[in-house]
Amino acid sequence: QVQLVESGGGLVQAGGSLRVSCVASGRTFSSYYMGWFRQAPGKEREFVAGISWSGGTTHYADSVKGRFTISRDNAKNTVYLQMNSLKPEDMAVYYCAASRRTWPVTSDDYDYWGQGTRVTVSS
């Protein structure tokens, strides 16, 4: 089984930067497409960024493109989300997720989820 644990959330000012991490257990981490989702208070969970098993393909929501960067280190069983130029609308709980599919389309295509790490952006 795969277990995901996020960390690195916290309080930052608008315009600042933060990097959240997700550590996965299991020897088959590299076989999973990894994604980051977020959920703001009163909002539905939304896709933020995703990365293929090799790291060669990435996808970003339009709202974060150019500001956020997803990466993975399979040797460390870790996926990262570097967040720059943070805006108040980025404030949410960020969730790490893993999918056994080559290219998951929706949140229903992800098989494992972390507990989330909270990111607060002050203005």
Salt bridges, closest charged atoms under 4 A:
GLU46 OE2 - ARG38 NE 2.75
ASP62 OD1 - LYS65 NZ 3.52
ASP90 OD1 - ARG38 NH1 2.88
ASP90 OD2 - ARG67 NH1 2.77
ASP109 OD1 - ARG101 NE 3.46
